[in-house]
Amino acid sequence: MAIITLQSEIKRSKRVIDLKSPMGNAHCLMAIARDLAGQMGRRNTNEIIEQMKSGDYENLLLVFDREFGFVVDLLR
């Protein structure tokens, strides 16, 4: 599973977050993760957020992609 998607590879049915935009900052990504987890009825929301915060920005992206990559494409 690729964490970074080329613009030409983006599936238009997914939400796209441009990591260069304000939505790509760590706090926004954690808020989006919390919102998505809530919408999905996930009970481990706090655990996901803690995993996102447990390392650097690249770790945050890896965790986000692992948990939500099936509905969100991250664009670098």
C-alpha positions in Angstrom: 0.0 0.0 0.0 1.5 3.3 -1.1 1.3 6.2 1.4 1.9 8.8 -1.3 -0.2 8.9 -4.4 0.7 10.5 -7.7 -2.1 12.8 -8.9 -2.5 10.7 -12.0 -3.2 7.6 -9.8 -5.9 9.1 -7.6 -9.2 7.3 -7.6 -11.8 10.0 -7.8 -14.2 8.2 -5.5 -11.8 8.7 -2.6 -11.4 11.9 -0.6 -8.1 13.6 -1.4 -5.9 15.5 1.1 -3.1 17.6 -0.3 -0.4 17.4 2.3 1.0 20.8 1.1 -2.3 22.4 2.0 -3.4 23.5 5.5 -5.4 20.2 5.7 -2.1 18.3 5.6 -0.8 19.6 8.9 -0.7 17.1 11.8 -3.5 18.6 13.8 -5.9 18.6 10.9 -5.0 15.1 10.0 -5.7 13.9 13.5 -9.0 15.8 13.5 -9.9 14.1 10.2 -8.9 10.7 11.6 -11.1 11.3 14.7 -14.0 12.3 12.5 -13.6 9.4 10.1 -13.2 6.9 12.9 -16.4 8.3 14.5 -18.3 8.0 11.2 -17.2 4.4 10.9 -18.2 3.6 14.4 -14.6 2.6 15.4 -14.1 2.2 19.1 -10.3 2.5 19.0 -10.2 6.2 18.0 -8.0 7.3 20.9 -5.6 4.4 20.2 -5.3 5.5 16.5 -4.6 9.1 17.5 -2.0 8.0 20.1 -0.3 5.9 17.4 -0.3 8.9 15.1 1.3 11.0 17.8 3.9 8.4 18.8 6.4 9.4 16.2 7.3 12.0 13.6 5.1 13.4 10.8 6.0 10.4 8.5 4.8 8.0 11.2 1.6 10.0 11.5 1.1 9.6 7.7 1.8 5.9 7.9 -0.8 5.3 10.6 -3.4 7.5 8.9 -2.8 5.7 5.6 -3.0 2.3 7.3 -6.3 3.1 9.0 -8.0 5.3 6.4 -6.2 4.7 3.1 -9.1 2.9 1.7 -11.2 6.1 1.8 -8.6 8.9 1.7 -5.7 9.5 -0.7 -2.8 11.6 0.6 -1.3 13.8 -2.1 2.3 15.1 -1.7 
